[in-house]
Amino acid sequence: MRFDDDADLDTSEVRDVRGSRLPGGRATIGGGVAGLIALALALVFGVSPDQLGLTEDGTSEPAVGASGAGEVGEACRTGADANARDDCRVVAFVNSVQDYWRSAYAREGGRYADARTVLFTDRVGTACGPATSAVGPFYCPGDRQVYLDLGFFGELRDRFGASGGPFAQAYVVAHEYGHHVQNLRGTLSRAHDGRQGAGSNAVRVELQADCYAGVWARHATTTPDERTGRPVLARVTEQDVRDALDAAAAVGDDRIQQRHQGRVTPESWTHGSAEQRQRWFSEGYRTGDAARCDTFG
């Protein structure tokens, strides 16, 4: 996988608040067995922390203390920077994913509404409440932003056993932006009915976001950037796709449950099995068609 060295990165799509303090107190995660199970579920992509009871009551303003795009605004200028640094790589992935969804909406006669990614460390304030990095990457529909602690990429490899690689990171970003697309289309709210299980709406929402991530991956090297007329992402290999599939499997509910509680309980699934997550990412990648991502049918 490689970015176009001369790509012009748009850092306005990423807000860097790493190192800033969270106003309004600390977000905590409960201890005991229930807390460990909640933590295991929270570490799967795509769920906002308030859905898992991992935030304090009430709302909080986003963290302050870092300017605009923070460090990435100075360091992440080109695709060459993205090829060299993890934070710049996230900027490039965000640019590429949103380039695709802008073009997809335009082809349908619509207009895509951008969403920023917020890079943070340890804890952050959101419109969904304060959260810690323990919840993993998530999308908050209240402020239409994706939240990401870069330390999660190491967790994905070391704790969850994924093979890692830059395209595993791409899968994380594209999945979260899949939730943003669901929010724009009105389907994200289906996950909020409080039900769990292999056939629940919560699982169907997550699998659709996986499928949307696959759709982006199919078009990533052919979608031109509005600023340069060339794709931000110049090359994706079959090994890159395998890394994304491996990441999808590593965060399947069945694998997380087996690792954390020694047994698999499908009735409590919220994100889908390893096989389901791989299958729906593959469906999106194989067809390149978001219309084929109807996990509710």
PyMOL commands that set and color helices and strands:
alter all, ss='L'
color gray80, all
select helices_A, chain A and resi 11-13+32-42+49-52+70-75+79-84+86-107+133-135+151-158+166-185+188-193+201-219+238-250+253-261+266-268+274-287+290-292
alter helices_A, ss='H'
color red, helices_A
select strands_A, chain A and resi 2-3+14-16+116-119+123-124+131-132+138-140+145-148+233-235
alter strands_A, ss='S'
color yellow, strands_A
deselect
rebuild
show_as cartoon
